[in-house]
């Protein structure tokens, strides 16, 4: 047929299939054969008539299904649905009443199924114990269906066929073949009425499309006429505007965080975007107590000078201090000893002014020298104290130019008094050795401090810084021949009482005198005390005839152990103790002779220094 309706095709039926196809009833006068009305299943109401459907409001198009009319003798049986492949997944199977057998299909009718009304919970029928065998299952086993139907169903009068059966068993229009698929029908999803208790119905198994295993989603046949969204691949969900807004907010927060972090780092490194003003104490009184280190330094610095000496291919730096307004400056002999002439000595004051200085006099035995500057005004001489009044532990302040660092101030205490030291001795003949009965201090003194003042708490000079004991060395003097020159807290200063006398002699005569007793000492004696030698220098007598020692009764071989009651252990200490006095002073010597201890008194003589 090609009258605008879909064509139905089927394959040739076998003998069992031909027997199963019912013969249509005889036609009436109108020329059509009647189709018996479908009987509702138990618990269902009959479908409304066309007039009733017209009067009802328009509802979604009901689904079209294939049902088999029930015989008149058994109205209580439910119609057996014959779903095709397209409706095998969507439609739920009709359950058969237990105890009744499926009857042979008499006729196939196209009807519209109406949703069954929801029955009251109290009157709802008992759940079906076993689902009925569906038409596809029966179609899958064509040999057993006719036999079962003939055995169990009542015999009905066979209708007369309208046409002679053809050899291919092609049914007339309106009767689809047992294997023909249902016509594609466009059907929107019908609204599901609310139910008190929803009981899920088992889904029939389609013979042409096996269901996937493992809980995967069931296969759905593509329906080109179906409603959108009922089949096919799921469409990708559109991006929500809310998600876009959240993403934008996150990006904005990230950008602002980065910018804020950069600004914070800049502010931290550069001290902010504005000028930084730190709190500070207001200007106050800068005055200090006169006996404090600051007060002593402020009072003494204008009278301290730095000396730079060149000569004999070398140069050196030392310190000195002003003795009077005439420009006389006292310093150490080893500071200016390298100068070839007065033109090689320059003096720099604490104010920065520089002047040339000339050498007035020097003495190797005392390690003292005096230079003088001229044409300089505003000189401030330092007051001189009395070193005999110093006690161990008294605070002291040292000022000098260590390592050419001018106006350096250090402080400490008096560590010891009358410490006998010797310095020099580079010439080898002993002519450059100085003997000092020194003041020991722990105030830091370094090379360059030589010749500087050692001040007491009244800013008066009590000593002239002259020597240090360096780490690893055994000699005295500035560096002392040590391998590591520098302050280790052992500094030595010439007492100012001795310095004053020598300075006065150097200024007045250009030479200094030394007190002597008129003996030659055995410097190789290893015993305790200073021993008078058997022979003097150049083979002369060890005791000078007519000298102070000869007049007091000293003999060669006597061992002097004390001077004015102070113990001496060697010849160097005896020389130091004698030079700590002036010529003409009287001394009391204690000596040992032939195992006996004797006491002798003498008056010191004088010798010219070099």
PyMOL commands that set and color helices and strands:
alter all, ss='L'
color gray80, all
select helices_A, chain A and resi 15-20+50-55+72-74+135-140+142-152+241-270+293-303+333-336+342-344+387-389+402-404+496-509+537-539+548-552+571-579
alter helices_A, ss='H'
color red, helices_A
select strands_A, chain A and resi 64-68+108-112+304-311+314-322+328-331+345-349+354-363+368-373+395-400+408-423+434-441+453-455+461-468+491-495+513-516+530-531+559-563+566-567+586-593+596-603+605-608
alter strands_A, ss='S'
color yellow, strands_A
deselect
rebuild
show_as cartoon
